[in-house]
Amino acid sequence: MDATELLRHDHRVVEQLFRDYRAAASDAQRRGVVEILVRELSKHAAVEEVLLYPFAAKVLADPRVVDRHLAGHRPIKELLLELDRCRAGDRAEDELMELLASAVARHVRDDENELMPLLCDRADKQSLRELGQEIDQGKQRAPTRPHPHAPEEPPPLAFVAPLAAIYDRLRDRMQGRPRT
């Protein structure tokens, strides 16, 4: 898959996780969905920041487009951090999930209606396929928890992200979090 196809697939997975949350029969099931959602959105945001946005900045030669998309990540990561701190049955969880669903829907709409069409128009197919491979591999090494106060742009992000990923994966194992 090329980068845009891969990221669209991620968006569909996340949309399904929001539906799964709403359909869950118990607090424990909802919490399991939240943990997977936190993991998937954290990895998605990281690969976009490390790989997609620098690529887009080069291809589009308009930093305002990339900056606008990057700015949308911080509120999502802050909501993810609050959700990550919740426990099963926490009253705040439902409200946070609604806020997150709305923020993610905006992000998906902006990516799929603005950024991705621009990239498809201006980047060659081979570059998009190669970027897709990098993104797919990058998700295996990406942080699995939100880090809203970490640098969002390379080069500092390139140094922080791998360390955060190691720490996150250790925490995930210790806490028995699901692996995806």
Secondary structure, DSSP 8 states (H G I E B T S, - for coil): --HHHHHHHHHHHHHHHHHHHHH-SSHHHHHHHHHHHHHHHHHHHHHIIIIIHHHHHHHH--HHHHHHHHHTHHHHHHHHHHHHH--TT-THHHHHHHHHHHHHHHHHHHIIIIIHHHHHHHS-HHHHHHHHHHHHHHHTTS-SS--TTS--STTHHHHHHHHHHHHHHHHHHHHT----
